[in-house]
Amino acid sequence: MKKKIIFLLTAAVFMSHNMKAQDNNGASTMSTAIKNFLESGQLLTKETSWSHAMKEWRFKLTAEGETLMEPQALTQLEKAFAGCMSQSEFFYLSNTDKGSNEPWELQFHRQDNFYTNIYGHYPMEKDYNIRIMAIDETDGKTYYGVIWHVVPFIDSKGNSWRTLEGMLFRFGEGIWSIKTVNSNSLWQQQEKYYLQPLSDDDELKYEKLMAQMKRLNELAYSNKEIQTDLYLYMITKLFGEYKGVLTEQQYKDIIKQIYPFSYRETTAEQRRILEKYTKELSKYVRKMPTGTVWAFSNNISIWTNPENEKMLELQYDLGKDTLPQAEVKLTGETTSSVTVFPCFPSMHPIKVLPDIGRFTIREMLIKDQIFEVRDQQGNKIALFADSLPTMVNLEDMTVVGSPLNMRFAETQRQLKALERDLRKYVCYDADGEIIVMDNDGYERLLAEAHQLILKIIDENADTLIPAWYLANNFTAMSHYELSHRLRKDLPYASHIAVQPVWKYCEGLEKRQEGKMFTDAVCIDTNGVSHQLSEYIGKGDYVVLQFWEERNWTAHSGCKAMNQIAKDHRGKNIRVIGISLDTNKETWKQYIKDRKLIYEHLTNPSTDGIDRLEDDVVKAYGITSLPETIIFDPQGRIIKSGLAKERLKKYVNTLNLN
């Protein structure tokens, strides 16, 4: 393992020690240094650990101007790392001026009976300062690390800022595997998935057919004795044996390979045979979906607080017949590959490699469907699918195309300007997700963005543009805000992207404050049926949370519910979870493993789709998880939609005894 680490980390200043620590002074020193750093108050800090064996803290310091002084707490932490070098199994040091020119990522893995696999990954790019070491302790090596960098940015008002962002971690209690991965390779591997809109098997079949076609054409051109009949026989054999799925573009590329002979030289019978087999091949072209399409997605847009993260089950009705289509013709300048993501419902991404600094996209999409164009630098813009030629500049988000798309781009630029201020309040993890560090500042910015989104919707209500903003932000809107913007006489009301918004708004209506509870049948962990009226309206407050064991976003909701049950044990409040899991044994095992002490019920259905038709789900309009409803002692709804810390804080305000 040690040789492997040295080989993988040759791009940085890496030193390996054959000596082991004589005592546990190193571990004690590092524990004290971490404690002092976190308690210094000089930086914003936040623990982001999700396993007892993996302790991780994010930290942040922001200052206006062109300079930012390193805080003393971080300097002291650096000294602690330097002082423990002689007691470490290995250490890894890198400063911003000595780091690798190539972007790397450091990955930690460990098997765990509780979580199955514990995983941590951290950037190791040129502008990062890095300190990592391993110290022998009684239960194995413990890895300590601190990684940070300074990011300059301009806020929405044009002012210069600097923010110091980083992460501090401690991994122990077991055997960890460590490796580094070139981030460019990681991105290429990820993008390779997008390059293949079909399965790997379909892609291989297409590549094999293209290779056979090209070889056949080479033989036909080089050997004039190959007759048209023989050539057509080989073509029909290849097409007749093909059994794979093709994109529209792949089909067109294959057809282009067909004619090494003049079409006029073929007989009517030969043309008939050729047309028959090209038509047979066209049956394998991927068609636009019809009928009901289900999509699963979380609601974390950039303007949705992670505290309110939910997993959404979205339903789109595309009708019985194929919807009208538009051939999108898109061009622009770029220095990297560009990927098109058709949205609402999401379809196969389309990746395009640039040619001499430009990209060109021609793709059939559902007419007026929204799609997002992104490059590797993080630039992106959303557009509506129409047949007018469109030119885009991803860096400044300008568009030359239809009046609708140019107006749409202008609204996105308004919101993009506000996005610059996010850097003041959040950190970004290795996956690009935000971690809120300054909650007060972040909430103020969210409120400002929320009002701007509502303003954009209202000012563009005569177009399709509100469909994008509603589809991305509806879970952050109140019933009043949604119901006043969902009117059937508006142009965007019937847009495909808005279908789940209507359903969500109908569900919100059923969870409005002041409504009496609706009775429904559930079953407990022993399989015994119960009515909700056995729990609600009996003189106790009731916190009811819909969740699902297989839904990762709902797990943090269980932690909050468990804490509420512990904090208010013996008081006039009942904490009840209603699971929508179809696998009841997995649900019961999760309750046992996580030691969830509150009451548990589940819906009766064991079918994935039918479970959404159960009375208890329909009674409260549940389309996202977790979803929480609080009832007063008389059974009237007093609050809904709260999660995690906000849920715990609200419960603490109730008149409990």
N, C-alpha and C positions, 0 to 999 in steps of 0.2 A: 504493500500500500504506500509506503513512504517513497519508494522509487517512482511510483506512478504519479504521486503528487508533485515531486520535483520535476518530472518530465512535463507535466501539464502546466506548471507555473513558471516555466523558464523565462517568460516575458517580463517578470517582475523581480524585485529584490527578494530572494527567498533563501533562508538559511535553515539547515537541518542540524539538530543536535543529537548525538548518540547517547549523551548522558541523560539520566532521569533525575527528577527532583528528589532531593534527599529528605524533604519533609513537605508539609502541606502549606508552607508559607505563601507560595504563589497563588493558590486558590483563595486563601484568606485575604491576601492583598487585593486580588481582583474583585472579590465580593464587596470589600469595603469601598473600593474605588467606584464601583457601579452604584452602590448605595449613596455615596457622597454626590456623584454626578446627578442622580435622579432627584435628590433632595435640595440641590443647590438653588433651584428657582431661576437660574440664568437662561434656561431654554424652556420652550414648551416641550413636554414629554408625554408619551402615551404608550401604555403597554398594549401590544398587539399579539400576545401569545395565545395559542389555542391548545397547547399541550403542556402538561406539567414538566415534561422533559425538555421543552423548548421555550426558553424565555427570550422575548424580543421586545425592544422598546424603540419607537420612532422619536426623533427629536428635531426641533426646528427653532431657528432664530431669524427674524426678519428685520431689516433696517432700510430706511429710505436713504438714497444717495448712491455714490459710486464705490463706496468702501464699506466693509463690514469687518470689525475686529473679532478675532477668534475669542470666544468667552473663556475665562479662566477655568471653568469647570471642565471644558473639553481639553484644555492644555494639561490639567492635572490627570485626566484620564489617559492621555497619551503617555505621560511620564510613568503611570502605573504599568502600562504595557511594556515600555522600555525596561523598567526595573525588574520585570518577571521573565525576561528573555532567557536568562541562565537556567531557569527552572522549568522551561517549556520543552515539550517533546519536539515541537517545531514552531517556527513563527514566520509570518509573512508580512512584509512591510512595503508599502508603496505610497509615494506622494504624488501630487498632481503633475509635477514636472518630471517624474521618473516612471510613470505608469506606462503600460503597453499602448502602442498606437492602435492595436486591435481591441475592439470591445469584447470583454469576456464576462461570463456569469459563473459565480461560484455556487455549487449546489450541494446541499446536505440531505442525506436520506437515512432513515432508520425505521426498521420494522417495529410495530407496536401492537400488542394484543387488543388494546382499546380502540385506537384510531386506524389500525391496519398499517398505515404508512405515514410517518411524519416527514415533512418536506419543507425545506427552507431554501430560497435562492436569492442571490444578491448580485447587483451589478459590480463590475470591476473595470470600469472604463478609464480612459486616460485622465479625465479631470476629477477622479475620485481619490481621496485619501483612505488608505486601508491599513488596519492593524488586526491581525488574526494570530492566535496562538492556541496550542493544546497543552494542558497541564494534567499530569497523572493524578487521579484521585482514587479513593478506595473502591468506587464502583466503575472504574474505567476512566478513559480520557474525558476531560471536559474542555470544550472549545469555547473560547472567548473571542469576540470580534467587534470592531467598531468601523463603520464605513460612512464617509460623509463627503459632501462637495458643496460648493457655493454656486448658486444659479442667479445670474443677472436677469432682470425682466423689466418691462415697461408696463405700467398700469393703464387703466382705461382713460386716465386723464393725461397721459403722456409723461408721467413722472418716472424717474429711474429708481429701481429698488435692487437690493441684494437679499437673498435668503440662503441660509446655511441649513441644509437638510441632511439627515443621516439616520442610521439605525445601529443599535447596540444589541448584541445577542449573546446568549449563553446556552450551549447545547451540552447536555450530559446524560447520565443514567442509561448507558447502553453503548452499543457499538454503532458508530456512524460511518457511512460511506461518503467520501468526498470526491468531487470531480469538478473540473472547470470545463465550460463549453464555450466555444466561440459564438458570440451573440449573433454575428452575421450568419453563421451556419444555422443557428437556431431559427433565425427569421426565415432563411431560405427553406428550411424543412417545413416550417409553418405555412409559408406561401405555396410550397409545392402542393399542399392539400387544396388550396384555392385554385391552383392551376388546373386541377382535375375536377371539372364540374360533375363528373360521373364517378363510378367506382373505379378502383385501380384495375380491376379485371376488364371493364369496358374500355378503359384507356389503352390497355395493352392490346386488346383486339383491334382497336382503331389504328394504332401504330403499326401493327402487323399487316393490316390490309393496305395501308398507305405504302409500306415498304414493298409489298407484293405488286401493287399497281405501278410503282416507279420502276421496279425491275422489269416488269412486262413491257413498259413503254421503252425502256432502254434497248431491250431485245428487238422490239418492233422497229425502232429507228435505225438500229445497226444492221438489221437483216431484212432486206427488202423482200425476201422470199416468204416472209410470214404473211399469210393471206388474211384478209379482213375476217373471213369466217372463223379462222383459227383464233384470231385475236378476240373476237366477240365471244367465242366459246369459253375462253379463259376468263373473260370479264363476267359472264353470266355464272360461271362456276364459283368465282370468288364471291359475287354478290349473293348467290343462292345459298352458300354455306355460312354466310355471316350471321351471327347471333349475338348482337350486342346493342347497347344504347348509344346514340350519337347526338351531338348538339347540331343545331342548324348550320353553324359554321363548318363543323367537321364534315357534314354531308355535302356542303357546297365544295369543300376542298377535294373530296373524293371524286365528285362529278367532273371537276376541272381536269382530272387525270385521264378521262376516258378517251379523248379524241386525238390520237396520234395520226389518224388518217383523216382525210377530208370527209366531212359529214355527207357531202354531195356524192361521194363515190360509193356510198352504201346503198343497197337496194331498199325498197319499201319494206320487205320482209325483215331485213337485218335491222332497220330502224325500229320496227314494231317489237322485235325481240329485245333490243336495247332498252326501249322505253318501258317494257314490261318489267325488266329486272331492276332498272333504276327506281321504278315505282315500288317494287318489293323492298328495296333497300330503304326507301323513304319511310316505311312503316316503323323503322327502328329509331327515327328521329324523336328526340325528347319533346313531348307535347306540353303545352301549358296545362296546369292542373285544372280540374273541374270538381264540382261537388263541394263537400265540407273539408276544409283543411284545418288541422289543429297545429298550434305552435306553442312552444314553452319558452318563456323568456323572463328575465328579471327586470324590474322597473328602475334600475339604477341608471338614469340618464345623468348627465353632468350636473343637472339642476334638481336632482332628487337626493335628499339627505340619506346617506347609507343607513341611518337609524331606522328608516322606513322601508328597507329592502324587502321586496316580496317576490315570490315566484308566481308568474301569471300563466294561466292556461287560456290562451287566446283562440277563438274560433272564427274562421272566415268562411262565408258561404260564397263560392265562386260561381254558383249556378250550374245548370245541367249542361250548357253548351260552353265552348271555349269563348272567353271574353275577347272583345276587340283588341287587336295588337298594334303596336307601333314599332317601326324599325328605328332604334336610337342610333344616331350618327353623331359621335362625340369626338372632338379633337382637343388637344392641349399640349402644353410644354411641361416637361418633367425631367428630373435627373435620376428617377428610380422607377421601379415597376408600379403600376396603378391597378387597383382592384375595384371592381364595381359590385356593390352589394344591393341587389333588389330587396326592398323592405315591405313588410306589412301586406301579405305574408312574406317571410324571408324565403328566397329561392337560392339556387346554386350561385355562389360568387363567381365572377368572371375576372380573370387576371390578364393584363396586357403588358407586355414588355415594351419599353420605349425604343424607338428607332430614330437615331440621330437627335436625341433630345426631345422627341415628340411622341405622343401616343395617339392612336386612333382606335375607336371602339365602334363596331357595328353589331348590334344585338337586338333580337326580337324580345320585347317585353310587353306585359299587359299595358294597354293604352292608359295613360295618366297614372300608372303605378309610380310610387316614389322609389328612387334608387340613390344610393350614396356612393360617391367617388372618393377614394382615399389613396394617398401615396405612402411611401415608407417613412417620410419625414413627419407624419402626423397631420398633414394638411388634408382637409376633406370638405366636401360640399354636397348637398342633397339637391336633386332635380326631379322634375316630373317627366315621365316617358312620353315624348311626342316625336313626330317625324321630321321636325325642322332641324337642319344642321345646327349644332351647338359647339361653341368654342369656350373652354373654361381655363381660368388661371387659378390653380389650386392654392397658390401662396397668398394672393390678395382676395380670393373668393369673388372674382369678377366673372361675368358670364355674358356672352353674346349669343343670343338665341331667341326663343319665343318671348313675347312680352311677359308671359306667366313666369318663366324661369328666371328672367332678369329681375323681376319684382321679388321672386322668391329668394334669390341670392342677396338682395338688399336687406331683407329681413334677417337673414342669417348673419350678415356682417354686423348688424346692430347688436345681436346677442354675443357674437364673437368678441366684440370690444370689451364687453363686461367679463368675459371669460378670463381675461388677463389678470384680473384681481384675485382669482382663485389661489394663485401662488402665495398670497399673503397668509392664507388660512389653512392650507392643506399640504400634505405630502403625497407623492405618487409612489406606489409600490412597483415591484419589478414587472407586474402585469398591466401597469398603467391605471390601476384603480386608485381612487382617492382615499386618503386617510385624513379625517378631519382633526386638526390640531388645535385650532382656535375656534371653539364652537360658537361663541358669541358673534365674532366677526363673520363666520361662515353663515350663520342664520340671517344676519343682516343682508349679506350678499344674496342669499337665496330668496329673501323677501323682495329685494330689488329686481332680481331676474324674473321672479314669478309675476310681478306686476308688468314687466316688459313683455313677457310671453302673452299675458291676457290682452295687453294693448295691441300686440301684433295680430292676434286672432281677430280682435274687434275691427281693426283698421283694414283688414284684408278679407272681411267676411263675404265679399262679393266674388271671391276666387276659391280655388282649391287649397290655397296655402295653409289655412288653419288645420287641415287634415294632418299635416306633419307635426305641428305643435301639440295638438290634442293626443295623437298616437304616442308621442314621446313623454308627455307630462301629465296624463290624465289622473294617475294615482296620487299626484300632489295637489289635485284640485278638489274643492269641496263640492257637495251636491248642488249647492246654489250656483257656483261658478260653472259647473258642467251643464246643468239643466238650462241655464240661460243662453248657452252657446250651442246646444243641440236642438236645432229647430229644422224640421223637415223641408222648409221652404228655402234653406240656404244651399248654395252650390256644393259645398263640401260634405253635406249631411249624409249623402249616399256613397261617398268615396269608400273604397274597400278598407282603407286604413282605419276608418272611424267605426267600423262594425263592433270591435270589442269595447270601444268607448261607450257606445249606447248600452251594452250589456252591463258594464261596470256601473254606469250611472243608475240603471234600474236596481242593481244590488244595493247601492248607497241609499236609495230611497227606502229600502226595507230596514236599514240600520240607522235611520235618522233618530236623533235625540227626541225623547218624549213618546216614542212608540212603545206600546206594550209588547212583551215577548210573544213569540209565536211558538206554540207547542209542536213537538216533533218526537219521533221515536229514535232512540240510540240503543246501543248495547254496551255493556261493561266488559271488563277483561275476563270475566267468567262466562261470557256469552249470554247474560241475562238482559232482557229488554227493559228499557226505562223510558218514561216520558220526561221531557225537559221540565215539565211542571212539577216534578218531584223535587227539583233543585231551585228553580227560579220562582220568585214571588212568594217565598215562604218566610220572609222576615230577615233574610241575609242579603248583603251585597253579593253579586256573583260576577266573577271575571271568567268569561267564556272565550277560549282561544281555539280557532280552527287551525290545524297544522297537519303535517304528514312526515313520517319518519324518513322517507326516501327524499324529502325536500330539504336540501342543505340549508337554505335560508331560514327554515323554520326552527332549526336547532337552537339558535341563539334566543328565540322566543321561549323555548322550553326552559332555558336557564333563568330568564327573567321571571317566568311563572313560578319556578321552583323557589326562587328567592322570596317572592311575594308570599308564598305559602309558609315558608320558614319564619319570615319576619312578623307575620300576623296570625300565627298559629293560636287557636283558641278564641279568636275574635269573630265578630259577626260578618264574616266574609268567606265565600266558598270559591276555590280556584279550580276550574275544570277545563281540561283539554279535550277537544273533540278531534280525533284523528280521521283523516280521509283515506288512510292506507287500505289497500285491498288485501295485502298480506298481513293478516291479523297476528300471526306468530312473530313476525319481525317487529311489529309495533309493540307487542308485549315484552319482547326481549329488550328493546331499546329502553322502555320504562324501567325495567329491572337493572340494566347495566348502568344507566345514568342516575339511578336512585332518585327518580322523580316522585316526590312525596304527595303531590296533589292528586285530585280525583281525575279519572280517565274514562272517557267514553269514545265510541267510534260509530261511524255510520254503517248501516247494515250491508251495503253492497260490497261485493268482492270483484267487481268488474271495473276496469280503469275508466271507461267512459260513463257507464251507468251510474257510477258513484256520484256524479254531478247532478243526477236526477233524483237522488234521495231527498226525502222531505226536509231533513234538517239542513241540507245544503241550499235547497231552493228557498226555504223559509227566510234565509238571511242573505240571499243573493251572493253567495261566495264564488268568486272567480279568481282569487289570488290567495296565497298563503305565505306567512301566517296572517290571520285576520282576527282581531280581538274586539269583543263587545262587552261593555260593563253595564250591569243592571242594578237598579236600586232595590231596596228590600221589598218593594211592592211589585217588582217585575217590569219596571219601565226602563228603557234604554237611556242612560245618562251620558255615555261616551262610547265612541268606537274608533278604530283605526290607529290606536296608540301601540307602540312597540318598545321593547327593551327599556332603556333608562327613562324615557318619557312615560311609559306605562307604570313603572315603579313609583315615579314621582307623583303621578296622579292618584294612585291608590293611597299614597301617604297623606293626601289631602282629604280623604273621606272620613266621615264621622264614625270611626270604628270603635267598638268597645268589647 
